[in-house]
Amino acid sequence: MAINFTYPPKPIPVGGDRLLIIDVEDIENPLSTKEINIQNIVDLSPQGTVTSVGISTIPAFSVTGSPVTESGVIAIGVQNGSEGQFLDSTGNWSTPIIPDEFNLIVTDGSTTESHINTIRVAGGVVTGNGAGLATITIQAGSSVTVAPNTGLAIDGSDVMSTIYNTAIGDAVESVAVGGADPTPASEWKTKTIVQALDTILFPTILASISTPKAISLSVSGGGGIVEVGTTVARTLTATFNDGQIENGDGTTGPDLVGAATQYTFTGTGISSTPQVGNTLAISNTVVSGSNNWAVSVDHDAGTGAYYDNKGVAGTNLYEFRVAGSITASSPTITGRYKQFYGVTDTTPTTSTEVRAFSSNFTNTNTFVTPTFSDIKFVIAIPATRNLVSVITSNNENITANFVLNTFNVNDADGTPVSYKVYTFTSVTPLNVTATVTLSGS
């Protein structure tokens, strides 16, 4: 078998070199032979826009930064070679006489088969045990554009993203939809498509106060109307609620505020009384008008994290969780003087005689008397009140027939109070009832 040797070695082909091509289907035709150059072949290669650059990997090389789809750098590292070795056809280091080659492949991103171009770089001998390094820098193109109102945008770095770039005027306001409040279009245009949908479908729900902090003060025996001068023994009980937070997803969060640290009681018959406990026993004399008590509770700040419906710790309730105090009042005991009325056969002149009659309180302006079953009927009222009329059940006005006397009548604890004592006298019992009307306070 003949062996062809070429000396000196052939130079590397260039674009202007001429080639002869024979049409094998028309080989008998003298015109089937054509002459072209290498550049003609390059010009016939498929062309397109480069969308990514990658490097095929072989065992002798390490590749980082591949593929590149925008601006970037691909680094090729030579490794594992020893001095004097070459790359073989499998990409491993060996010692053939002629080095093989490896490929840098530029693709259009459609399939791995449609290569726009193939760059062949000859493998070389390793001149030392260190790794050689080569880099390829890829620049992003600027040929891609997007039309307005398409939902796409390109920023200054040629990065494409989705955006709600609607053509609606900036001042046009949307309607409330899903979780989105009415908002001008100018604000929607700052959102990506995902952000816009998230706003509508998954609004952020902040934690809220499900139970506010509260304090109540009760009085044993309750409130009501009691005669002035009555001694009452009561227990004041303060009930403090530190409140509750509800997370945005509906689960129970921490307490709103911290625990109570001090209770301070004030009110009728007692001085300011600070203490740790929440109850206070009192015994005092009822005075005219309102008798009530109050308690002020000092508490610590709330602790513990609370979250919105997306699991993000919140800060929206900070102002409600600080240390502070809260105050409550008790039911009111109203102190009133009594007014007395009843039948007798003698005109009363002492407090004891007056207090022996039936009674009601001074807030009673109209009442019906018992039957006038004796020759005298007495109506005794505090001096601050006035007798307006006395009309019998026979519709007789007998007001002018009452005679007024003024003297002191004791209240419940024996304190004398000025009273007006009216006495009606008849020869025989009238045996009727009467409606009494009073005024004043």
BAKOLRO-503493 format. One line per 2 residues: number of its first residue (from 1); for each residue x, y, z of C-alpha. Coordinates in nm, 4 decimals. Each point is the difference from the previous one (the first is absolute). Layout:
N
NUM) X,Y,Z | ... .
! end
This chain:
441
1) 0.0000,0.0000,0.0000 | 0.1422,0.3355,-0.1012 .
3) 0.0701,0.2502,0.2747 | -0.0237,0.3698,-0.0808 .
5) 0.2221,0.2378,0.1867 | -0.0306,0.3763,-0.0137 .
7) 0.2932,0.2186,0.0778 | 0.0059,0.2614,0.1100 .
9) -0.3344,-0.0234,0.1950 | -0.3031,0.1505,-0.1729 .
11) -0.1002,0.3477,0.1160 | -0.3345,0.0589,0.1635 .
13) -0.2742,0.0712,-0.2619 | -0.1287,0.3542,-0.0328 .
15) -0.3227,0.1400,-0.1416 | 0.1430,0.0791,-0.3409 .
17) 0.1348,-0.3518,-0.0701 | -0.1568,-0.1623,-0.3089 .
19) -0.1765,-0.3377,0.0019 | -0.1240,-0.2250,-0.2847 .
21) -0.3471,-0.1568,0.0405 | -0.1408,-0.2780,-0.2247 .
23) -0.3722,-0.0620,-0.0387 | -0.0090,-0.3812,0.0507 .
25) -0.3476,-0.0303,-0.1538 | 0.1255,0.1547,-0.3269 .
27) 0.3614,-0.1181,0.0042 | 0.0069,-0.0657,-0.3777 .
29) -0.0763,0.3631,-0.0750 | 0.3223,0.2010,-0.0393 .
31) -0.1847,0.2938,0.1553 | -0.0676,-0.1912,0.3218 .
33) 0.3294,0.1178,0.1481 | -0.0317,0.3273,0.1916 .
35) 0.2582,0.2203,0.1644 | -0.0764,0.1784,0.3279 .
37) 0.1928,0.1440,0.2922 | -0.0293,-0.0709,0.3710 .
39) -0.1832,0.3298,0.0645 | -0.2767,-0.1175,-0.2396 .
41) -0.0591,-0.2975,0.2297 | -0.0121,0.2255,0.3067 .
43) -0.2513,0.2254,-0.1758 | -0.2223,-0.3005,-0.0714 .
45) -0.0091,-0.0953,0.3709 | -0.3327,0.0621,0.1835 .
47) -0.0124,0.3420,0.1697 | -0.2044,0.1206,0.2963 .
49) -0.0022,0.2017,0.3191 | 0.2173,-0.1403,0.2789 .
51) -0.2079,-0.0440,0.3137 | 0.2433,-0.2045,0.2076 .
53) 0.3586,-0.1179,-0.0019 | 0.1134,-0.3263,0.1591 .
55) 0.3068,-0.2258,0.0005 | -0.0055,-0.3782,-0.0372 .
57) 0.1735,-0.1614,0.2927 | 0.2787,-0.2554,-0.0296 .
59) 0.1836,-0.1684,0.2851 | 0.3181,0.2044,-0.0399 .
61) -0.1760,0.3367,0.0309 | -0.2128,0.1687,0.2666 .
63) -0.2592,0.2571,-0.1086 | -0.1558,0.2732,0.2172 .
65) -0.2532,0.2665,-0.0948 | -0.1554,-0.2066,-0.2824 .
67) -0.2418,0.0482,-0.1620 | -0.0046,0.3794,-0.0353 .
69) -0.3357,0.1472,-0.1028 | 0.0888,0.3655,0.0572 .
71) 0.3289,0.1808,0.0716 | 0.2409,-0.2274,0.1798 .
73) 0.3242,-0.1954,-0.0023 | 0.0578,-0.3716,-0.0672 .
75) 0.3203,-0.1299,0.1604 | 0.1778,-0.3086,-0.1394 .
77) 0.2399,-0.1688,0.2376 | 0.2550,-0.2623,-0.1081 .
79) 0.0479,-0.2622,0.2690 | 0.1389,-0.3444,0.0732 .
81) 0.2731,0.0208,-0.2704 | 0.3646,-0.0822,0.0504 .
83) 0.2911,0.1510,-0.1834 | 0.0344,-0.1407,-0.3520 .
85) -0.3548,-0.1369,-0.0236 | -0.2579,0.0772,-0.2700 .
87) -0.3789,-0.0253,-0.0229 | -0.1257,-0.3219,-0.1568 .
89) -0.3271,-0.0444,-0.1919 | -0.1939,-0.0711,0.3183 .
91) 0.1109,0.3206,0.1621 | 0.2456,-0.1649,0.2360 .
93) 0.3700,0.0661,0.0297 | 0.2343,-0.2426,-0.1814 .
95) 0.3080,0.0091,-0.2202 | -0.1054,-0.0214,-0.3681 .
97) 0.2249,0.1561,-0.2613 | -0.2701,0.2345,-0.1340 .
99) -0.2312,0.1760,0.2499 | -0.3744,-0.0313,-0.0489 .
101) -0.2430,0.2865,0.0368 | -0.2891,0.1075,0.2255 .
103) -0.2991,0.2114,-0.0908 | -0.1381,0.3362,0.1163 .
105) -0.3661,-0.0106,-0.1096 | -0.2176,0.3072,-0.0598 .
107) -0.3730,-0.0866,-0.0154 | -0.3169,0.1894,-0.0792 .
109) -0.1820,-0.1634,0.2902 | -0.2582,-0.1877,-0.2122 .
111) 0.1505,-0.3500,0.0017 | 0.3380,-0.1474,0.0795 .
113) 0.0348,-0.0954,-0.3664 | -0.0449,0.3371,-0.1680 .
115) 0.3475,0.1458,0.0493 | 0.0475,0.3419,-0.1505 .
117) 0.3750,-0.0350,0.0116 | 0.2713,-0.2347,0.1259 .
119) 0.3361,0.1283,0.1126 | 0.2775,-0.2579,0.0019 .
121) 0.2940,0.0582,0.2273 | 0.2970,-0.2326,-0.0281 .
123) 0.0987,-0.1788,0.3180 | 0.3519,0.0786,0.1093 .
125) 0.2776,-0.1439,0.2025 | 0.0084,0.0780,0.3679 .
127) 0.3221,0.1810,0.0750 | -0.0360,-0.0367,0.3761 .
129) -0.2139,-0.1647,0.2658 | -0.1964,0.3202,0.0612 .
131) -0.3431,0.0609,-0.1569 | -0.0183,0.2245,-0.3024 .
133) -0.2971,0.2393,-0.0196 | -0.1748,0.1561,-0.2955 .
135) -0.3090,0.2229,0.0003 | -0.2660,0.0877,-0.2549 .
137) -0.1969,0.3237,0.0610 | -0.3569,0.0133,-0.1355 .
139) -0.1759,0.3360,-0.0470 | -0.3783,0.0169,0.0144 .
141) -0.1771,0.1260,-0.3092 | -0.2417,0.2937,-0.0039 .
143) -0.2123,-0.1068,-0.2941 | -0.2968,-0.1203,0.2071 .
145) -0.2787,0.2537,0.0500 | -0.3500,-0.0227,0.1452 .
147) -0.3120,0.1851,-0.0979 | -0.1933,0.2007,0.2628 .
149) -0.2996,-0.1566,0.1717 | 0.1411,-0.3515,-0.0499 .
151) 0.0768,-0.0874,0.3616 | 0.3751,-0.0058,-0.0704 .
153) 0.2744,0.2505,0.0771 | 0.3776,0.0301,-0.0491 .
155) 0.2053,0.1913,0.2547 | 0.3221,0.1946,-0.0537 .
157) 0.2061,-0.3174,0.0343 | -0.1962,-0.1741,-0.2767 .
159) -0.1755,-0.2240,0.2534 | -0.3492,-0.0964,-0.1077 .
161) -0.2807,-0.0254,0.2554 | -0.3782,-0.0062,0.0143 .
163) -0.1692,0.3244,0.0990 | -0.3552,0.1330,-0.0005 .
165) 0.0789,0.2723,-0.2565 | -0.3621,0.0733,-0.0826 .
167) -0.0890,0.2878,-0.2313 | -0.2733,0.1148,0.2438 .
169) 0.0571,0.3596,0.1166 | 0.1935,0.0425,0.3241 .
171) -0.2829,0.1808,0.1792 | -0.2677,-0.2624,-0.0755 .
173) -0.0879,-0.1803,0.3214 | -0.0768,-0.3702,0.0149 .
175) -0.2933,-0.1501,0.1874 | 0.0507,-0.2212,0.3031 .
177) 0.0553,-0.3543,-0.1206 | 0.1145,-0.3007,0.1958 .
179) 0.2409,0.1242,0.2640 | 0.0862,0.3208,-0.1848 .
181) -0.1351,0.3363,0.1089 | -0.0971,0.2658,-0.2561 .
183) 0.3352,0.1265,-0.1324 | 0.1083,0.2423,-0.2772 .
185) 0.1407,-0.1646,-0.3124 | 0.3320,0.1763,0.0639 .
187) 0.0543,-0.2279,0.2995 | -0.0959,-0.3169,-0.1866 .
189) 0.2567,0.0870,-0.2669 | 0.2813,-0.0399,0.2520 .
191) -0.0915,-0.3653,0.0604 | 0.1038,-0.3100,-0.1887 .
193) -0.2711,-0.2336,-0.1229 | 0.0716,-0.2310,0.2935 .
195) -0.0185,0.2892,0.2481 | -0.3301,0.1180,-0.1470 .
197) -0.1536,-0.3475,0.0261 | 0.1402,-0.0495,0.3489 .
199) -0.1575,0.3287,0.1080 | -0.3388,-0.1118,-0.1290 .
201) 0.0112,-0.3657,0.1030 | 0.2169,0.0042,0.3109 .
203) -0.0265,0.3338,0.1822 | 0.2096,0.0465,0.3091 .
205) -0.2204,-0.0322,0.3076 | 0.1625,0.1537,0.3060 .
207) -0.0437,-0.1270,0.3524 | -0.2826,0.1671,0.1910 .
209) -0.1300,0.0412,0.3537 | -0.2655,-0.2635,0.0577 .
211) -0.0530,0.1019,0.3646 | 0.1056,0.3461,0.1256 .
213) 0.1492,0.0421,0.3436 | -0.2714,0.0742,0.2568 .
215) -0.0689,0.0490,0.3695 | -0.3255,-0.0239,0.1930 .
217) -0.0807,0.0751,0.3638 | -0.2838,-0.1708,0.1819 .
219) -0.1467,0.0739,0.3433 | -0.1438,-0.2786,0.2123 .
221) -0.3686,0.0656,0.0466 | -0.0082,0.2103,-0.3149 .
223) -0.1213,0.3539,-0.0359 | -0.3447,0.1473,0.0509 .
225) -0.1670,0.2596,0.2237 | 0.0906,-0.0006,0.3698 .
227) -0.1092,0.2440,0.2753 | 0.2560,0.2615,0.0843 .
229) 0.1900,-0.0919,0.3134 | -0.0225,-0.3760,-0.0554 .
231) 0.3243,-0.1847,0.0743 | 0.0879,-0.2406,-0.2799 .
233) 0.2619,-0.2736,0.0069 | 0.1170,-0.0774,-0.3509 .
235) 0.2787,-0.1875,-0.1764 | 0.1438,0.1694,-0.3098 .
237) 0.1297,-0.2493,-0.2595 | 0.2018,0.1094,-0.3033 .
239) 0.0155,-0.2374,-0.2986 | 0.2810,0.0687,-0.2502 .
241) 0.0081,-0.1456,-0.3520 | 0.3376,0.0354,-0.1749 .
243) -0.1592,-0.0317,-0.3453 | 0.0724,-0.2356,-0.2894 .
245) 0.1610,0.0283,-0.3447 | -0.1205,-0.1973,-0.3019 .
247) 0.2561,-0.0746,-0.2694 | -0.0803,0.0852,-0.3605 .
249) -0.0745,-0.3646,-0.0786 | -0.2623,-0.0183,0.2761 .
251) 0.2112,-0.1865,0.2543 | 0.0354,0.1213,0.3572 .
253) 0.2959,0.2265,0.0640 | 0.1536,0.1238,0.3264 .
255) -0.1708,0.2036,0.2717 | -0.0411,0.3637,-0.0946 .
257) 0.1694,0.1441,0.3105 | 0.1868,-0.1330,0.3006 .
259) -0.1289,-0.0960,0.3428 | -0.1415,0.2445,0.2557 .
261) 0.2616,0.1305,0.2445 | -0.2044,0.2259,0.2312 .
263) -0.3628,0.0790,0.0856 | -0.0910,0.3436,0.1428 .
265) -0.3482,0.0384,0.1508 | -0.1666,0.3390,0.0590 .
267) -0.3541,0.1150,0.0785 | -0.2602,0.0929,0.2581 .
269) 0.1224,-0.0410,0.3553 | 0.3481,-0.1292,-0.0888 .
271) 0.3325,0.1620,-0.0781 | 0.2157,-0.1042,-0.2967 .
273) 0.1052,-0.3564,0.0742 | 0.2703,-0.1556,-0.2247 .
275) 0.0591,-0.3721,0.0426 | 0.1050,-0.3141,-0.1851 .
277) -0.3292,-0.1835,0.0567 | -0.3139,0.0601,-0.2035 .
279) -0.2543,0.0124,0.2882 | -0.0708,0.2529,0.2779 .
281) -0.2506,-0.0281,0.2869 | -0.1649,0.3287,0.1029 .
283) -0.2538,0.1133,0.2600 | -0.1329,0.3525,-0.0318 .
285) -0.2985,0.2220,0.0571 | -0.2092,0.0800,-0.3072 .
287) -0.0113,0.3710,-0.0835 | -0.2671,0.1846,-0.1946 .
289) 0.0357,-0.0448,-0.3753 | 0.2438,-0.2318,-0.1775 .
291) 0.2141,-0.2371,0.1994 | 0.2448,-0.1802,-0.2262 .
293) 0.3550,-0.1251,-0.0228 | 0.2661,-0.0393,-0.2655 .
295) 0.3092,-0.2077,-0.0603 | 0.3061,0.0762,-0.2113 .
297) 0.2077,-0.2960,-0.1154 | 0.3641,0.0341,-0.1071 .
299) 0.1225,-0.2681,-0.2420 | 0.3186,-0.1051,-0.1787 .
301) 0.0618,0.0200,-0.3747 | -0.1110,-0.2889,-0.2186 .
303) 0.2589,-0.2522,-0.1172 | 0.0116,-0.2689,-0.2690 .
305) -0.0037,0.0241,-0.3780 | -0.3133,0.0169,-0.2112 .
307) -0.0243,-0.0626,-0.3738 | -0.1915,0.0891,-0.3143 .
309) -0.1627,-0.2682,-0.2156 | 0.3277,-0.0540,-0.1860 .
311) 0.2032,-0.0767,0.3111 | 0.1750,0.3369,0.0191 .
313) 0.0437,0.1387,0.3521 | -0.2073,0.3143,0.0482 .
315) 0.0550,0.3439,0.1537 | -0.3430,0.1547,-0.0651 .
317) -0.1231,-0.0509,0.3591 | 0.3049,0.1484,0.1725 .
319) -0.1825,0.3041,0.1391 | -0.2609,-0.2241,0.1660 .
321) 0.2569,-0.2231,0.1768 | 0.1930,0.2531,0.2057 .
323) -0.0063,0.0012,0.3797 | -0.2782,0.2181,0.1409 .
325) -0.3063,0.0156,0.2192 | -0.3740,-0.0351,-0.0355 .
327) -0.2816,0.1186,0.2267 | -0.3491,-0.1250,0.0818 .
329) -0.2824,0.1215,0.2237 | -0.2340,-0.2000,0.2190 .
331) -0.3798,-0.0128,-0.0115 | -0.1363,0.3066,0.1789 .
333) -0.1742,-0.0107,0.3354 | -0.2318,0.3034,0.0104 .
335) -0.0597,0.1520,0.3425 | -0.3455,0.1557,0.0424 .
337) -0.2046,0.1316,0.2877 | -0.3314,-0.1637,0.0806 .
339) -0.3424,0.1635,-0.0069 | -0.2591,-0.1388,0.2409 .
341) -0.3810,-0.0260,-0.0011 | -0.2751,-0.1754,0.1969 .
343) -0.3088,0.0140,0.2245 | -0.0001,0.0928,0.3691 .
345) -0.2277,0.1305,0.2688 | 0.2503,0.2580,0.1260 .
347) 0.2148,0.2646,-0.1638 | 0.3652,-0.1160,-0.0109 .
349) 0.2623,0.2300,0.1466 | 0.3165,-0.2147,0.0187 .
351) 0.2344,-0.1773,-0.2396 | -0.0881,-0.3369,0.1509 .
353) -0.3711,0.0516,-0.0618 | 0.0590,0.1032,-0.3631 .
355) 0.2405,-0.2870,-0.0783 | -0.2655,-0.2471,0.1217 .
357) -0.2154,0.0761,-0.3074 | 0.0253,-0.1664,-0.3424 .
359) 0.2679,0.1482,-0.2256 | 0.1388,0.0389,-0.3475 .
361) 0.3001,0.1870,-0.1392 | 0.0296,0.3599,-0.1075 .
363) 0.0161,-0.0946,-0.3663 | -0.3689,-0.0971,0.0254 .
365) -0.2020,0.2973,-0.1203 | -0.3427,-0.1615,-0.0109 .
367) -0.1433,-0.2794,0.2126 | -0.3362,-0.1303,0.1252 .
369) -0.0559,0.0057,0.3761 | -0.1487,-0.2705,0.2196 .
371) -0.3669,0.0462,0.0943 | -0.0767,0.2973,0.2246 .
373) -0.1263,-0.2397,0.2711 | 0.0613,0.2328,0.2953 .
375) -0.0738,0.3621,0.0735 | 0.3489,0.1147,-0.0843 .
377) 0.2244,-0.0597,-0.3036 | 0.3674,0.1086,-0.0007 .
379) 0.2374,0.0719,-0.2891 | 0.3639,0.0776,0.1013 .
381) 0.2542,0.1052,-0.2659 | 0.3519,0.1498,0.0136 .
383) -0.0076,0.3793,0.0137 | 0.1426,0.0197,-0.3514 .
385) -0.3213,-0.1511,-0.1408 | -0.3447,0.1502,-0.0484 .
387) -0.3543,-0.1354,0.0338 | -0.1757,0.0772,-0.3275 .
389) -0.3396,-0.1714,0.0407 | -0.1985,-0.2698,0.1760 .
391) -0.3018,-0.1246,-0.2000 | -0.2285,-0.2638,0.1544 .
393) -0.1368,-0.2962,-0.1870 | -0.3317,0.1920,0.0020 .
395) 0.1804,0.2699,-0.2002 | -0.0022,0.2462,0.2873 .
397) 0.2981,0.2337,0.0344 | 0.0826,0.0053,0.3719 .
399) 0.3458,0.1575,-0.0318 | -0.0989,0.3170,0.1844 .
401) -0.1255,-0.2029,0.2921 | 0.3523,-0.1162,0.0950 .
403) 0.1709,0.1950,0.2769 | 0.3779,0.0480,-0.0224 .
405) 0.2455,-0.0433,0.2850 | 0.3806,0.0041,-0.0413 .
407) 0.2404,-0.1971,0.2198 | 0.2997,-0.2330,-0.0358 .
409) -0.0355,-0.3636,-0.0953 | 0.3075,-0.2211,0.0294 .
411) 0.1536,-0.1855,-0.2942 | 0.1093,-0.3647,0.0244 .
413) 0.3010,0.0646,0.2258 | -0.1826,0.2529,0.2270 .
415) 0.1135,0.3201,-0.1642 | -0.2814,0.2596,0.0270 .
417) -0.1369,0.1340,-0.3281 | -0.2534,0.2816,-0.0381 .
419) -0.3435,-0.1339,-0.1053 | -0.3375,0.1448,-0.0933 .
421) -0.2738,-0.1951,0.1824 | -0.3556,0.0453,-0.1410 .
423) -0.3009,-0.1233,0.2075 | -0.3600,-0.0382,-0.1265 .
425) -0.2703,-0.0162,0.2680 | -0.3660,-0.1017,-0.0427 .
427) -0.2847,-0.0617,0.2430 | -0.0423,-0.3551,-0.1184 .
429) 0.2206,-0.2196,-0.2194 | -0.0496,0.0714,-0.3696 .
431) 0.0653,-0.3637,-0.0997 | 0.1410,0.1053,-0.3385 .
433) 0.3429,-0.0117,-0.1588 | 0.1714,0.3019,-0.1479 .
435) 0.2578,0.0746,-0.2652 | 0.2853,0.2129,0.1305 .
437) 0.2113,0.2109,-0.2384 | 0.3346,0.1477,0.1098 .
439) 0.2681,0.2159,-0.1559 | 0.3558,0.0969,0.0757 .
441) 0.2866,-0.2282,0.0844 .
! end
